[in-house]
């Protein structure tokens, strides 16, 4: 039976053997939600990069450039990290270069060793879980966290995935048990539970509550972004 584990922050990723694991990168508020929504709306590819400076190097190649730091759009870029920027009108048939505070870093770190890296969010949770059930591979749920610290929202999503996979996977660590317990406590009112989270408070100060509400909606999308070489593409 394959195992499922939860890594609560990228700072702990070095502790996990992931060479034969599918890593699901989780950055619910908002990178992985926005990426998922972008592919659902027809984006061709999204190139995740670590730094704003890396994003700048693509400026003359005809790509859309998206950069976010500390929840805000970086000056001089096309857009940031809001899912509402990834509309069909804006992203269909486009390649986007994206850097975010937490999510894109986690993707690049996982790519160095993982068997496969995919992107998970509440927007595509059932599609992701169905895919994982079909692969018969170990799974690591990698929470992007906040600047290498634990956060509630990513761990809550990890628990939601564990809840869907308990029958076919061996839950292999206490982080997974804690994530599942958290989700069971919060599942009837995700937004209410997350009002306690520090990142939720940061986003409220930025007046983007609509983003938060949207990112907690399950199964609006069937797209599963997968990292192939340097690009995220839609899994087929």
N, C-alpha and C positions, 0 to 999 in steps of 0.2 A: 504494500500500500504506500503511495507517495505521501510525503509529509508536507505540512504547511507550517510556516514560521512567520513571525512578525518582527521586523526590525523597526524600532521606535524612532530612530533618527539615523541619518546617514553617517553620523560620527561613530556609530556602532557597526557599520557595514563590514568592516574588516574582520569581524568576529564570525562571520557566516561563510560557509562553503557554498558558493552559488554557481559553480562551474556547470552543474547539471540541473540548475533550477531556472524556472521562469520567474523573473522578477517583475512584480507589478508595482510601478512607481505611483505614489499617491500624494497629490498636493491639491486637496479638495478646494481650498480657498486661495488661488483660483486656477492655477496653471493647468492641472490635468483636466479640470472641467472645461476650460476654454479650448484646450487642444482637442478634446473629444468633440466638442460642439463644432469646431472648425472643420474637422473631417466629415462630420455629419452634413455639413453645408457645402461639401465639395472641394475643400482644399486639396491640392495635389500632394504637397509635402510640407512638413514643418521641420526646420533645422534647429535643434536646441543647442545653444552655446552657453558657455560658462559666464562670460563677462560682457559688459556693455561694449568694451573695446573690440571683442571678437565679433559682435553684431555689426559694428561699424564697418568692418572689412568687407561686408557684403553689399554696401550701399550702392555701388555702381553696377550691380549685376541684374537689376530689374526685379528684385524680390521685395516683398513687404517686410518692413523691419518693425519688430515689436520688442520693447524693453520696459521692464518694470523693476523698481527697487522700492522696498518698504511700502508696497501697496499702491504706488503712484507711477504714472507714465513718465518715463525719462524724457526730458525735453529734447525735441528734434527727431523723435521717432513716430512712425505712423500710428501706432496704438500700443497699449500695454497688455494687461492681463485680464481684462473684463470679458466674460463670455459674449456679451452683447456687441463686442467689436468683431466677433467672428461670424458675421452674418453671411448668408449666401451671396448677397450683393457685393460684399467686400472680398471674400476669400475664395469663391468658386474658381477652380482652375489656377489658383495662385500658389506659389511657394512663399512661405513665411519663415523668417529667421527670428528666433525668440530667445530672449534671456530673461530669467526671473530670479527672484531672491533665493528661492529654495528648490523649486521643482526641476529646472533644467540641470542644475548641479547634480541632483540625485540621479537623473537619467544617465549623465556622463560617467558618474562613478560606478553605477551598476553595469554599464556597458563594458567596462574594462574586464569583467570576469564572468558575467552571467551567460547562461545558455541562450536566453532570450529576454528582451526587455519590452514590456507592454505598458500601456497607460490605463489607469483605472480611475473611475469617478462614480458618483451616484448616478450620473446621467447614463452610464453604460454598464451598470453593475451586473445585470443579468446576463448580458452578452459576454462580459468578461468571465463570469463564473461558469457559464456554459462552455466557453472555450477551454478553461482550465480543466474542467471535468473530462474533456475529450482527449487531453494530451498525455495523461499518465506520467507526468513529470512532477518533481518536487516544486513547491511554490514558496517564494519569499515575498511577503507584502512589505514593501519599503516605504515607510512614512517619511516624507520630505521634511516634516517638522518646521521649525522656525529658527533659522540660523544655527542649525545643529542641535537645537533643543527639542524636547518632546512637545507635541501639541495635541489637543483634544480631538480636533476635527479629522485629522488623518488617521489617528488611532481608532476613532469611531467607525470610519469607513472600513478599516482593516477588520474590525469586529463584525461588520455586516457581511463581509466576504466569508469570513470563517463560519458564520452562521449558515451560509448557503452551501458550504463545502464539508460540513462535519461528517457526512455519511461516507464520503469517498476518500478522505484524507486523514492522516494521523496528525493531530495537533501536537506539535513537538516542543513548544516552549511556553514559559509562563507569560511572556508578552502576548502571545496569542490568547491565552486564557483570560488575561486582564482585558484585552481588547473586546473579546466576546462578551464578557460580563458588562463592560461599559455599554456596548451596543444594546444588550438586552434591557438595560436600565433606561436607555435613551430613545429606543426605537419608536415609541408612540408620539414623541415630540422632539425631533432632532434639533429644530431651531431653538426651542426652549432650553434644551440641555446645553447647547453651544453658546448660549448667552453668557455662560461662565468663562468661556475661553478668552485668552488674551488677544489672539488674532482677531476674533470676532469684534472685540472692543476697538482694535485698531481700524478695522474696516468701517465700523459705525462712525468713527470720527471722520472718515473720508467720505461719508454720505453715500455709501454704496450697498445699503441694505438689500436693494433689489438683486444685486449680484449674489449675495449670500443665500437668499431665498431660492434663487434659480439653481445654484450649485448643489442644493440638497434635494432636488427633484429626481426621483428614480426613473430610469428606463425611458428617458426622452430620446435616447440615441441607441443605435445598434453598432455604430462604428467602434472598432478597436484599433487605436494607434499602436504600431509596433516599430521599434527602432531597427532600421536596416542600414548598416554602415553609419553614415553621418546624418541620416535623415529619418524622421518619423514618417511612415506612410500608413495607409489604411490596410489593415490585415484582410486578406482575401482567402 
